[in-house]
Amino acid sequence: MDTELLQIEPPHLTFVFELKKQSSCLVHLANNASHYVAFKVKTTSPKKYCVRPTIGIIKPHASCDFTVTMQPQRSAPPDFQCKDKFLIQSTIVPVGTTPDQISSQFFSKESGNYVEEKKLRVVLISPPSSPVLLPVNSDLYHHDSLAGYKDRIPTVDGLENLPPSLTVAEEKSLEPTQDMEEDTTGEDMISKHVENDPRTQSKIEVEIGMKQGEDDLRLNLAKDYEELKSRLSIMESKLREADETIAKLTEEKRANTREKNLLKLELEMLKRKRNMKRPQVGFPLLFVCVVALVSVTVGYYVHP
């Protein structure tokens, strides 16, 4: 291979060491190849460290992160010199391979596979003296800060490269590297240099800034939520008032309709009564007939 399969950052694992406290380090892997690349993480001290995930697949020209967590330690190593090492193995896999299908045969050079290996040293530094940086190694950093990096971990075929929490049996499955040589040359200089490394300090400050930004975002979201909630309650009260007004207007309309119908009925009755009481013009026919009969009778007796 002309170029390396994976670009690994940082070149060494730096842990802020405090007694009886966990410390985590994030490792970023970038796939420089045009193929699917599988990776596997090994360590010389599997009981001391927890790696999530230990294996994974990175798409071409994509990236992935894994987290190394150092378990709480009861005592510090002499002079803060740690001889633990990590080995990152990478190899090309067929398209469509899932993390569940990865086995140790993929990383076996005896099978004729091209396996690229990169060793990472472990460097311990003391906690920063600034009170702003103290929460980096606390439980808040371990749970909340790492949760923010979860969104950066790419998925492969719909699966996340973030497995569930490792049990004791799974931690024991982390294989120690047999061919890692104990190269201690320059470790003293590296540990002292990293302690004052501006890149490491700037990275920690960026992580703290991200955490503060997340807190500000949560606070703003909480304020917006309360404001929207108050507006919603106001709108609901106005809506109830509008419903009551509509109900009153509907009832008034029904009452007006009933009154209108009653008035129409009374008007019809008055019209009928008026027609029945209208006076007759002239003499009734019966009266005329009686007068005529009387006249004829009187005339007959007057002129026999």
Secondary structure as GFF3:
##gff-version 3
##sequence-region A 1 304
A	DSSP	beta_strand	6	9	.	.	.	ID=ss1
A	DSSP	beta_strand	13	16	.	.	.	ID=ss2
A	DSSP	beta_strand	23	31	.	.	.	ID=ss3
A	DSSP	beta_strand	36	43	.	.	.	ID=ss4
A	DSSP	beta_strand	49	52	.	.	.	ID=ss5
A	DSSP	beta_strand	55	58	.	.	.	ID=ss6
A	DSSP	beta_strand	63	70	.	.	.	ID=ss7
A	DSSP	three_ten_helix	78	80	.	.	.	ID=ss8
A	DSSP	beta_strand	85	93	.	.	.	ID=ss9
A	DSSP	three_ten_helix	99	101	.	.	.	ID=ss10
A	DSSP	three_ten_helix	104	107	.	.	.	ID=ss11
A	DSSP	three_ten_helix	109	111	.	.	.	ID=ss12
A	DSSP	beta_strand	115	125	.	.	.	ID=ss13
A	DSSP	three_ten_helix	134	137	.	.	.	ID=ss14
A	DSSP	alpha_helix	139	140	.	.	.	ID=ss15
A	DSSP	pi_helix	141	145	.	.	.	ID=ss16
A	DSSP	alpha_helix	146	149	.	.	.	ID=ss17
A	DSSP	three_ten_helix	150	152	.	.	.	ID=ss18
A	DSSP	beta_strand	155	156	.	.	.	ID=ss19
A	DSSP	beta_strand	159	160	.	.	.	ID=ss20
A	DSSP	alpha_helix	168	172	.	.	.	ID=ss21
A	DSSP	alpha_helix	187	195	.	.	.	ID=ss22
A	DSSP	alpha_helix	198	276	.	.	.	ID=ss23
A	DSSP	alpha_helix	285	302	.	.	.	ID=ss24
###
